[in-house]
Amino acid sequence: MTTLRRTLLFTLLALSTHFGSLSAQPLKETELKTTIGEVTVFLQGAQITRTGKVEVASGKSALVLKGLSPHIDEKSIQVKGVSEGAAGEFTILSVNHRYNYLGEQTKNAKIDSLNQVLDALNRKIASSQARLEVLSEKQSLLNANKKLGGETSGTNLTQLKLAIEFYDRELTAIKAEWLTTQAALEKMDADKLKLQKQLGEVRGKDMLPTGEIEVRVEAPAKTRGEFVVTYLVANAGWYPKYDIRVESVDQPLSLKYKADVYQNTGVDWKDVKLKFSNGNPNQSGVAPELQTWYLNYARNTNFNRQSYGVASGSIRSVSGVVTDQDVGDALPGVNVVVQGTTIGTVTDVDGRYSLTLPNNATVLEFSFVGMVTQQVAISSPTINVNMQADVSQLNEVVVTAYGIERSLAGRVAGLATDAVNRAPSKAKSITTTTVENQTTVEFAVEKPYSIQSNGEKLTVDLSQYDIETIYEYHAVPKLDKDAFLIARIINWDQYNLLEGEANLYFEDGFVGRSILDARALTDTLDISLGRDKNIVIGRTKVDTFTKRRFAGTNTIETRQFEILVRNKKSQAIKLTLFDQVPVSAIGEITVTPTELSGGKHNEQSGEVKWELNLTAQQQQKLILGYEVKYPRKEKVVLE
């Protein structure tokens, strides 16, 4: 939405408020000042808990929480209150949510900071320009006094030599300083253009309204009340991340469980207690129901098949830039998630993102409050996205006598609550407590955190485990000549892991990134720890066994491959090696293995598996051979 359209909307709202106030008789309002004590961060969204105390007047009155996030989910607001005075209890009559477009907006501290830097830079530029003028005048003065001696008397050699040395010294100094000052001035001009562009981007963004919650109460006498207000906000969330370290294959695996948390709610979280939940309040909780499946002839059937992306094995990671389609600027803080998983990230200040993809990833989802959510097929390692403003959000608001208001009457009334304890923990290390609820798992972080509303990621350590692990190597030389170290964790479900990206460290070195697939339904969780270059594998086709011959009406082709495996490590390893024999799709084609070197052959999938125990520096050769017979008039592609 453009700034002009936003301004017109503000004007209409102001007029509506003005005329509406002529007839409305609002209750006496008192500001209820609250602080955020606790935040439960969901995979998408966050629940804010605010607490505050205020004097409650006798009779009916309105208590207003001001300066809240504009991204509040009105249906989630809950208010609890209890009287502290001896005069008696009060009753909460209703809870209303509204937007305040007319109130004083919080001045953007980033604009002030940029203006200060720009002013200082302008002063330096002016000083440098003045110095260049002085140097030019100095050079002009020297040039104007080059004439030596009088009209009747000449100049001797000594005077001439001294004059030449003087001019050489002075002009050289002037030129050197001029070049240095000019270079510095050019750099400052470039920095000024960058600052002006950044300042224009910040100023050009639409100012959002502030959220407000009005709590209408009734008290028989003046009293003091304590209130706890909770609500959900959008544009916040977290992603599970892991650091997996293996010192050697004879030691336990060290797994550090982390949370990358972000928030761009419009309100900073200062010294709050954080909880991380694997729940998603935005996801439907309604159980699905099967509809009748009517089977018909193919000619009477409409097929709705949507194919996304390409094979998961061909694209392992994706990156790109997200921009605003209307103005072309980069969008920081955009939520980027692999659809159907908990793997995601947010864009940085330059709108850039990067993700490691799990198997079978097909679609990326880009979402940002105020923008239309986009689903993009993963068809390339680089995906750039232009996002459009979602103007439909403004169609749902109703203009009232005070900004925009939605009534939540009858939500809660007269419930007591305890004050939230926000005292900071004195623990030297960050610790968390895992709480298993009926349908979700929460990680409570004991140390208070402050998270600014800027969309930037903050990494919070949740837990660390030393896990007894079975190590083995996997290799598929047909697709990749490297061997991959696999850690097999038994009874892994006790750690409450979620699917997420993992940084891999092996033998004190960073070896890359992988995916921890916590959606597996098996008792053993396999984690790929990356490549091991000390295991050398080669796969070559044996030409002497690559033949084609004819037998009656059939063609018979043979293929044979030689696989060499060498363990260059100083210790024994277990290597599981995979290859395949083609599987016939029709009865007229027959496939017969001719040599498998003891490998186990799965006739349904065609997979051939060897389980090798290699001692240090040992080399072993394997043979994979098969024969294919098919009708002579047909053609079969075997390569």
N, C-alpha and C positions, 0 to 999 in steps of 0.2 A: 504494500500500500504506500502510495506516495505521501510526502509531507503535506502537500496541498489538500489531498483528500482527508487526511487525519485532522488538519486544521478546520476544514468545513464541518467534520463530525463534531469536533469540540465545540464549535460555534452553535450548532443545532442543539447540542446537549445543554449548553449554557442558557440558551433561550428557553428550552423546555423547563429547565430548573427554575428560571426566573418566574415564568408564568405559573408553574406548578406551585411555587412557594406562596403565591398570593392566596391560594385557597387552602393549602395544607396547614395543619396546626401540629407541627412535630413536638414530640416530648422533649423535655429538658435533657440535653445530652451531656454526659461526663466522659472524658477520655479514660479508657482503661489501659494503662501502660503495662505491657507485658514483655517478657524476655523469653527467648527460645532456650529451653533447658535440655531437650532431647529430640533427636531426629532419627527416625527409622527409615533407612534408605532401602527401597525396593529395587529390583532389576530395572524397572522403569517407574519413576515417581518417588516421592518421599512423604512420610507422615511427619508433620511438625507438631511439637507439643510446646505450647506457651503457657506461662504462669504469671499471675499478677494479682495485686490487691488494690481495692478502691473503696471509697466511702459510698454506700448506697443510700440515697435519699429516701425519705418516707414517701409512700404513694408509688405512682408509676413513673418510671424514668428509663432512659436509654443509656447504656454503656457502650462506647465505641472503641474498637481496636483499630488504630490507624497505621498507615505506612506498611501494609502487608503486601505480599507478593500478588501480582496481577494474574498469576496462573493457578489460583486456588480452585479445586474441585468443590463446588458449592454443596454437592450431595454428601460430601464426607465430613462436613463441619460438625463437631460435637463440643458442647460446652457443659462443664460441670462447675458447680459453685457451692460454697458452704459459708455460713455466717460465722464471724469471729466474735461478734458483740453479744451482750447479754439481753439486747432488746428483742431478740427473736429471729426466726428464720425469714428468708425472702424466697420468692418464687420466680423462676425464669419463665416468662410468658412466651417469648418467641426469639428466634435467631434469624437475622437477615444478613444476606451477603450483598455487597454493592461495590461498584467501581467509583472512584473519585477522580474525575477528569479535571475538576476545577481547582483542586487543592494544589498547594505549592509542591512542585516536583523536586525530588532530591537532586541537587546539582551534581553533575557528573564530575567526580574527582579526577577522572582521567583527562577531561577537558582542561581543568585548572592546571594540572601537571604539564600537559602539552603546551599550554599558553606560556607558562613560566619558562620552559625550555626554549620556546620560540622567541620570547622577548630577549632572553640572554643571548641567543644566537644573533638576533638583529643588532644588538649592541656591539657584538664582536665584528659583525660585517661592516657596520658603520665606521668603527675604529680602523679596520683594515683599509677601507676605501679612503678614509682621510689620510692614512699613512702613504698610500699610493700618490695622492695629490701632492703631499709634501715632497716626496721623492722626485716627482715630475718637476716641481718648482725648483728644487735644488739642482737638478740637471740643467734646467733652462738657465739658471743663474750662472752655472759654470760655462755653458756654451756662450753666453753673452759676454764673458770676460776672457775670451781666448787670446785677444790681441795683446802682445807683449811690447813693452817699451813705448817711447813717444814717437811723434811724427818725424823728428830730425835725428833721433838717436836710435841705434839698433839694439839688438840683444846679443850679449856675449854667450859663449857656449855654456858656461856654468849656469847662468840664469835659465837658458833653454832646457838644460838637463833637469834642473830642479822643477821647472814648470811641467815638463813631460811626466816626471815621476809623480808630481802632485795630481795632475789630471788622471793619470792611470790609476792611482790609488783611490781617488774619490769616485771616479766613474765606475770602477770595478765594484766598489762597496755599494754604490747606489743600485747598479744592475743586479747584483746578488740579492740584496734585500728586496728589490722590486719583484724578482722572480719568486722568491720564497713567499712573499706576501700575496702575490697573485695566485700561486698554487693553493695556499691556505684559503684564500677567498673563494676559489672555485669549489673547493671541498665543502665550505660552509654554505655556498649557494645550493649545492646538491643536497646537503642535509636539510636545508630549509624547505626545499621542494618536497622531500619525504615527510617532514613534519606537517607541512600544510595539507598534504594529501591525507595523512592519517587523521589530522584534526577535522578535515572535511568529512571523512568517513564517519567519525564519531558523532559529529554534529548532524550529519545527514540521516542518521537512524531515527526512526519514529520514536517519540517518547511514549512509553506505556503508562497507563493510569496506575494508581495505587489501589490495592485491594483494601476493603474495610469490612469489618464484621460488627453489626449492631446487635447487642443483647438487650432485649427489653425485660425489665424486672419490676416486681411489685413487692414493697416491704411495708409492714404495718408501722414501723418506726425506723428512724435512722440507724443504720448499722454498718459494719465493715465486712466486706465479703472477699473471699479468696476464690479465684477462678482458674480453671485449667481448660484451655482451648486446644483442640486437636483438629487437624485438617490435612488433606492430601494436596500436594502441589506437583505440577508437571515440570518438565525440563530439568530433571535431576535423576540420578540413578547410579548404578555401579556395575562393574564387570569383574568377574573372577579372573585373577591372574596368578601365575605360579612361578617360583624359582625352583628348579630341580637340579640338585647337585649330586654328583657321584665321584667320589675320590678314586675308588677302584672297585672292580667287580666283586671283591671279597668283603666289602663294607656295606652297611645299610645305606639306603637312599635317603637323602635329606630333602624334604619337601616343605617349602615356605608358601603358605596360603596367603594371598594378598587381595586387596580390593582397590581397583581404580575407580574412585568416586568423583563425580562431577556435579556441578549445580549451576544453573543460570536462571534462578528463580526471581532475581531482582532484589533479594534480601540476603545479606551476609549472615553466615552462621558463626557466631563467636563463642568459643569455649563451650561447645555442646557435647553431650554424651551421644555417641553414635552407635546405632545398631544396624547391621546389614542383614537383610532378609532375602531368602531365595524366592519369595512370593512375588506375584505381579498382580496388584489390585486392578489393573486395567484389563486383565484377561478375563474372559467370560467364565463364570463358575457353573454354568448350566450344562448338565450332562447331555451328550449328543444322543439322538434317537435315529434308528435306521428307518429309512423310507422304503416303500415297496419297490422292488426291483423287477420291472417288467421286461421280459426278454422277447425280442422281435427279430424279424429277418433283418439282415444287414442293410438292405436297400431302404428299409423303413426306420433306420436308426441314425440319429445324429450323434456324432462323436465330438466331444469337447476335450481335445488333448492339447495341452500346452507344454511345450518343451522349453526348458530354461537352460541357458548356458551350454557348457560343453562338459566333457568327461571330467570328473573331479580330479583325476590324476594329472591332467595336463596343466592346470592352474593351481599352484600351491599357495600363492599369496596375491593380494590385490592392494592397490594404492591409487590415490587420485586427489583431486581438488574439488571442493564444493563451493559454489559461488551463488550470489543472489542474481537471478535472471533479470530483474528490473534495472539494477544499477551496475551489475558486473563485478561487485566487490566480493572478496573472499568472506565466507561465513564461518566464524569460529564457533565451537560448541555444538555442532550438528551431531546428532546421535546416529551412528552407523553400526548396524547389527546384521549378522548373518541370519537370515530369516529362519525361524524354527529352532534357534540355538541361543545360548547365553554368551556367545562370542561377539564382542563388539568393541567399539572405541568411540571417541569424540574427536572432531577436527580441532587442529591447533589454531593459533592466532592467524596463521596464513591460510586457513581453510583446508589444510592437508590432513590426510589420514593414511594409515597402513594397517593391514590385517593379514594374519595367517589363517588360511582356510581349512576347515575340517573336510573329511571325505564327504562326498555327495552334496557339498554346498552348491546351491544353484542361484540364489537370489540375495541381493543386498537391499536392506531397507534403510532409507534416509528419512529422519524425522527431526523436526525443530518446531517449537511453539510459534505459531503465527505463519507457518509455511505448510504447503501441501505435502503430505507424506508421499514418498516415491519408492516404488519397488523396481529394482534394476537387475536384469539378468546378468549373471557373471559370465561374460563372453570374452573377456580380455584381462590381462594383468593390470591394466590401467583403466580406471573408470572415473571419469569426471562428470559431475552432476550440477545442473543449474536448477535451483529451487525457486518456486513461485510463491508469492504471498497468498495466504488463505483468507480471502475477503469474506468468505461465508461465515466466519466466526462472529462478525459484527451483526449478522442478521438475527442472532438469537437474543440480543439484549433488548431490554424494555426501558425506555426513558421514564424516570419518575421525578419527584420534586427534589431529589438529591442525587445527582449523578445517575448511576444505573444500579438497580436494586433487585434482589431476588429474595423472596421470603422463604424462611425455613421454619415456619411456626410449628410449635408442638414437638420440636425435635427432642429436647431434653428439658428437665425442670428439677431444681432443688436437689441435686445429687452432691454428696460430700466427696471431698478428695483430699489427699495429703499433698503438701507442698513438695515440689520436685527439688531434690538435692543436687546442686550443681557444683559442689566442692571438687576441685581438681584432685586427681589421684596423685599420691606421693611416690608411687612405684617408679623405679628407675627404668624398667623395661615395659614395653607395651604388652599387655595381656588381654585376652578375650575370653568370654564365657559363651559356650555354645548352648542354646536353649532349643530343644526340639518341641515344637508345638504340634497340634493335631495334623496340620497339612503343610506346615512350613518349618524351616530351620532358621534361627537367628543367631548372629554373632554379635555379642555385646562388647564393645571396646571400652576398657576402663579409663583410659587416658582421654581427657577432653580434647577436642580438635576445633580449629577455626578454619572454615572453608569460605572463600570469597565467591560472590556470585559473578564469575567471569567465564565460566565454561571450561576452565583449565582443569586438567586431571590432577588429583592428589592421590598418592599411593599410601594405603594404610595396611599395615601388617596385621593379619588376623590370627594365624596359628603357624606353628612349625612342628613337623613330625620327622622323626628318624624311623624309617620303615624297613623292616626286614624284607628283602626283595630277591627274587630269582632273576638272574641275568642270563640272557642268551642273545645270540645274533641272528638276524633275519636278512635274507638277500633274495632278490628277484633279478638275476643277471640279464634276463631278456629285456627288462625295462630300465635297470640301473645297475652299473657294475660295482657300486659300493655296498658294503655291509652296514646294516643299521643295528645299533645296540638297543635291545628291547628290555625294559624293566617290567617284570610281572609281579604285581602286588596282589597278595591273597587277602580276601575279606576286606576289600577296600571301602565298602559302603559304610564302615564305622567312622570314616573321616568326614562325611558330609561334603564331598567334593562336588563341584559343578563343572560343566564343560567350559573350558577356557584356554587361552593361549598360555604357553609355558616357555620361559627362558631356560635353555639347557646349558649346564656347566659340567664338563667331564675332565677329570684329571687337572683341575685348577684352570681350565680354559673355557671360554665361551664358545660353544659349538653350533649355536643357531637357535631357532625357535621351532616349537612343535605344538600339537594340540592334545590336551588332556581330554579324552572322550569319556566323560562320566555318565553318558547315557547308555552304556553297555549293560546288558541284562545278565552277564556272566558273573561268576564269583571272582574271577581274576581280571584285573584291570591292566591292560598292556599300554605302556608309555614308551613311545619312540624317543630315544635319547640322542638321535643324530647319527652321523656317519663316523666310521672308524677306518681311517686310511691305512692302518696297519694290517688290514685284512684285504688281500688282493684277489680279485675274481676276474676271470676272463671267460667269454663265451664266443666260440667261433663255429661256423658251419664247416663241416667236413665235405669238401667238394667231391671226393672219390665215392662218397655214398649218396650223393645227390643225383639221382637217376630218374629217367622216365622210360617206361617200356609199355608195350601193348600186348594184351592177352585177349584174343577174340574181340568182343565188342566193348572191352573195358580198357581204360588207361590206368596204369599203376605207377605212382610216384613215391620215391623214398626220400626221407630227409634224416640227417644225423648231425648232431651238434656235440662239440667237446667243451666241457666246462672244467676249468682249472681253478682250484681254490688253494690259497697259501696263507697260513697264519704266521705273520712276521712278528707277532707279539712274543714276549718272554714268558708267557703263561698259557696254559691250555684254555681252550674256549669251546663252547657248544654253539654250533651254527646250524640253523634250519634254513635250507635252501629250497626255493620254489621255482618251478618251471611248468610247462604245460604241453599237453598233446591236444590237437584239435578234436572237437566233438562233432559228430555228424548230425545235421539237422533233418536229413531225409534218409529213407531206407536205401536208396540207390547208391549212397556214398558210405563206404566202410573205412574205418580207421583202426589200424592194428599197431600197437607198440612193438618195436623190434628189439630195443635195448634201453633199459632204464637204470642200470648199475645199482640195483637194489632199492630204487626209490619206490615209494608208495603211490600208486596211481588211483585217483578217484575217477571212475568211469563216467559219472554223471557230469562233473564239472571239467574233467580233463586235467585237473591239477596233479602235478607230480611233486612229491615232497621227500627231501632227504634230510635226515637228522644226523649231523656229523659231529664227532668229538675229535678235535684236532689238537695235538700237542704243540708245544712251542716250536716254531720254524717248520712245521709239517706242511707238506703239499699233497693234495689229493686230486685225482682226475675222475670225472664222471662223464658218462655217455648217455645222451638222450636221442633215441631214434624211433621213427614210426613210418608206417606205410599207409598210403591212401589209395583206394581203388574207387573209380567212378566211371560212368558211361563215356565211351570214347567220343561221342558227339557233343559232350558238354565240356565246360572249362571250369576249373576250380583254382582259386587263388590261394597259394600256400605261403606266400611271403608277405 
